Every structure is written in C-alpha cells, then in structure tokens.
Amino acid sequence: MTPEQKGETRFCVFRSPEWGIRALVKIIQTYERKYSLDTVRGIINRWAPPVENDTGSYISQVAKALDVEPDEPLNIFKARTMLVLCKAIIRHENGVQPYDDATIRAGIALAGVKAPKPKPLLASKRLRGGAMVGGATTRMSRCACREPRRNRLSVPILITGLVSRAEGAHRKSGSLPARHRALLDR
C-alpha cells in the first residue's frame, strides 16, 4: 500500500483489487438480503445516497451497462450480472475501469458467486448424434493445438458434418453400432 492509502481514514483500503471487489459484492448481497434491494435504483440509492451524489445519472449509467430498466429486478447471485454491475459501479466511482474481467471475476468468486460451468457438447439438447460429437471434440482439440486460426471457422463445420453423416447412416441402414443408435435416438 502507498503511504496515501495507509493514511486513508474515510474508506477501507484493501491489499488487492480482488478483495475490494469481494467487499463490493458482499455489500450488494447484503442490500438484497437485508433490505430487499434488487434493482439498479434500489442498490445505487443505498450505495451512493442522493444527498452526496447525482444518483439519477449514476442509476442511468449502471442500468444502461446492464441493459435493464432502473426498476427491473436483478439476479445479483448470477456471476454475469454481478460482473457487469461491478464494472459499471467501479467505472462510475473511479471515472475509469482499471481492472480486467479476470480480476473482477476473481473478486466475485471470493464473495461466493460462482460462474456456471459450461455444458459439454454431449449434454447439449440442440445437437443430435452425441457419439459423433464426442469424437469430433477429441479430433478438434488435437487440431486446435496445431492450427488455432484455421479451426475457428472449421469447428462448427466439423461438428455439423460428423453429426449429419451419423444421422444419415442411422436413417439409411441402421448400420451404426447399438450404443451409437441409442444416443442418436434420445
């Protein structure tokens, strides 16, 4: 900490940005639990009282960043919502946004808000031919290591081609192994 930060008496000073962001998230969670404040207007009016701040513009900026109406309820326990909310508050308070998304996500995680785990391709309900898609992911991961630029566009094409071939073979002759037919029929 700088000497200026050590001498600060009006505000808390944290050892790292992640811990300060954690405190912001915990305060917002407390607003929701203790005072039922789950809208941009409610949160910002409590965070930056109108007697000290231009809350109208603050609320407008934060609502615009979240792409919601000021009185629309937020799910503050959702990592994506909290990421955008924290970034907007930090930007308004500092005039700039000095932290990258990884730093903010780390602070949010310290507060107990976990990002959802991405679904594996096999669990997707939009894709058919799970066995073929599973094979495609293995092949794609090997190719992606060697040729990342080329494979950006070829990944969806590769998956689509394998799924189409698997479905076609299944429909024409039913010649796929029973374990693959079972996956396609789900």
N, C-alpha and C positions, 0 to 999 in steps of 0.2 A: 504494500500500500504506500501511496505517496504521503508526504507529510500533510498535504492538504486534506487527503482522505482521512488520515488519523485524527485530524482536528475537527472533523465534521461532527456536530452535535445535534443537528436538527433531523438528520436522516440516518438510516442504517447504512453501513458500508460493508460490503461482502468481499471475501477473499478472491472470488472469481465470479464472472458473469452468470455462470450456471446456477450458483446459489442465490443470487439476486433474482433470477428468473423463477427459480423454485418458490421464493418468497412471494413474488407477484401472483403466481398460480395458486398458492395456498390461500392468499388473501381473497382472490376471486372465488375460490371454492367456499371459503367461509361466508362470503356475501350471499352465496346461493343457499347454503345450508342454514345459516343463522337468520338471514333477513329476506329470504326468498327472492333475491335479486338475480334474475336470469336473462335480462335483456341488456342491450348496449346502454340504453338510457339509465336503467337502474344501477348498473355496475359503474358507469362513468360518473354519475351524480354522487355516488358514495366515494369513489376513488379520488375524484377531483371536485370537491364541493363548489357549487356556483358562487359562493361568496369569495372564493380565491381564484377562480378560473372562468374562462369563457367556455362553459360546458356545451353550449349549443354547437360550436364549431368542432369541439372535441368529439362529441357524440356523432356528428355528421361524418367526420373522417373515419372513425372506427367502424361505423355501420357500413360505410362505402367499402372499406377494406374487406369486411366480412360478407359483403353483398347481401345484406339483410336490411329490413326496416328497423328503426331505433327501438321499437317496442315489440319486436319479434323475439320469442323465447329462443335461447341458445342452449345447446348441449355442451356445457363447459367441461364435461368429463370426456369429451371426444378430442383426441390429440390434434386432429387437423384444425378444428375450431379454435382450440387453445393456441396453436401455433400462430394463426392469423391474428387472433386477438392480442397476444403478447407483442407481436411485431408492430401492430398498429399503436398500441399504448407506448411502447418504447420509442417509436418514431415520433410520436406527438410530444412525449416528455423531453426527449433529447434534441429534437429538431432533425435528427438523422437516425438511421438504423445501423448501428455499428457491428451487429452480431450476425453471423451466418446462421442458416437454418439448423445446422448440426448443433451449434451451441444452444440455441433456443430449445431444440428437441431434447437435448440432454437435461436442461433445467426443468422442462415439463415432465420428463421421466423421473427426475428426482422427487417431484411432487406426487408421483404415483399415477400419473396419467400415461398409460401405455398405448403406443401406436398399435393398430391391429396388425396381425401377422398376415402377409399376403397369402392368398389362396394358391395352392399348387394347381397346375394345369389340369391334373386328373380330377380335382374336386370341382372344376368349373361346370356349371349346368348348361352353359351355352355351347360347349364343344361336345361333339359326339366322337366316338372312336377312341375311348380312353387309352386302350393299349397302344395304339399307334401314336397318340400324342405323347405318351410316356416315352416311347422310343425316340420320338423326334426331339424331346428335350435333351436326351443324352447326346445325340448327334449334334444338336445345336450348340451345346455347351463346349464340346470339343472344337467345333469350327469357330465359335466366337472368340476363343482364346487366340487363335492364329490370325483371323481376319475380321476384327471387330467392325470396321466400316462397312464392308460388303454385306455382312449379315444383318445389319439394322433393317434393311428392307426385305431380305430373304427369309427372316424368321417367320412372319405371318404366311408367306407363300409356302414355305416348307411344311408348316403345320397343316395348312389348308390342303396341300397336295397329298400328304400322307393320310389325312382323315378322309378325303374324297376317295382315294384308292381303297382304303379299308372298307368304307361303306359300299362302294361299288362291288367289290369282291364278295362281300357278305350278301348283298342283294341278288347278285347273279347266280352264284352257285352254292352259297352257304359253305364254301370250302375253308373258311377260317377255322382255326382250332376252337374247340368248345369254350375255352377260357376267354378268347377274344370275342366270340359271338355273344357271350354273356355280358361283356362290358358294353358292346355296341347296342344291345337290346335294352339297356337300362333306361 
